[in-house]
């Protein structure tokens, strides 16, 4: 069994590859001046970059778990999400309201994807 861990720290690996699957740690983009829409855009951009580095891409996303600080931002987050996935395959998805590790973080996304063929 081969497990490849990329960008590993004392706490986590940003990318883990195993058995044709890519797992990304939770992606955030908390800047105090960014609203939920901009944080969502930044998270999706980070996800795209990490998947490409891992040998995958956004069309290979299998599932995404979205943690949102306040469900009042759900529609604005979905607007960015829908635009980003407009021409892409749609993954399985869950979205839950959650307390974030830092108050400026409005959204976090955890991704599982297949390695690209």
N, C-alpha and C positions, 0 to 999 in steps of 0.2 A: 504494500500500500504506500503510494507516494502522495505526500501532502506538501505543496509548495506555499510558503508564506512570504509575502512581499510587504516591504515597509513595516517591519516589525519593531515595536517599542517594548518597553518593560510591561506595558499594559495590554497591547493588542496588536493585531496585524491588520493593515488597511485592506489587504487583498489576501484571500486564501483560495488556492486552486486544488481541487481533488476530484478525481473520477469524472472529468469532463464538465465540471461545474465550477463556477466562480462565485465566491461569497465576498461581499463588501461590508466593511464595518459601517455603522451608521454615519451618514454624511450630513453635515450641518454647514451653514454658511452665515453664522450670526455676526452681523455688524449692526451696531446700534441704530444707524441711520436707515437700514434696509427694512422695508415692509415685508409682509408674507409673500407677495408676488416676487420680489427681487430675491429673497432667500430661497424660494422654490426654484427660480431660474438658476441660481448659483449652485444649488444642490444637484440639479440635473446636469449641469455642465461638469461638475466634479465627478459624477457617476459616469458620464460619457468618457471622460479622460481616463479614469481608473479602469474601466472595462476595456478600452483600447489597449492600455498598457498590459492588461492580463491576457490579451489575445481574444477578446470578445467584442461585442458592440451592443448598442441599445436595442437593436432588433432581436437580440438573443436574451433579453431580460425575461426571466420566468416569473418572478414574483417580486413585489415591493411591499414593504410594510412602512407606512407613513405614520409618524408621530407628530401631532400638531398641538401646539400649546393651548390654543383656544378655538373651539369649533366655530366661533364667529368668523374666523378666517377661512373656513372650509371652501366657500364658493370662490374666493380670490385665489386660493391655492389650486383649485380644480381648473380655473381658467388658464393658468400657466401650464398645468399638467396636460390638459386637453390639447392645447396648441403644440406642445412639445411632442406628444404622441400622435398627432393628427395623421402623419404619414408613416407611422411605425406600427409594428405588431404590438397589440395591447397585452400587458402582463396580467397575471392574477394580482390582486391588490387588496390590502386592508388599510384602513385609516382609523386611528384611535386618538383621542385626546389624552395628553400625558403631561406630567410635570417635567420640565426640562432641567438638565444639569446646570445650565446658566440662564439667567432671566432674559438675555437678549436673543436666545435661540427660539425661533417661532416654529420651526419645522425640522424634522430629522427623517432621513430615509435609509432603510436597510434593504439591500438588493441581493438577489440570487439570480445568476444568469448561466446560460450554457456557454461553453467555449465555442467560438466560431469554427465552422468547418473549413 
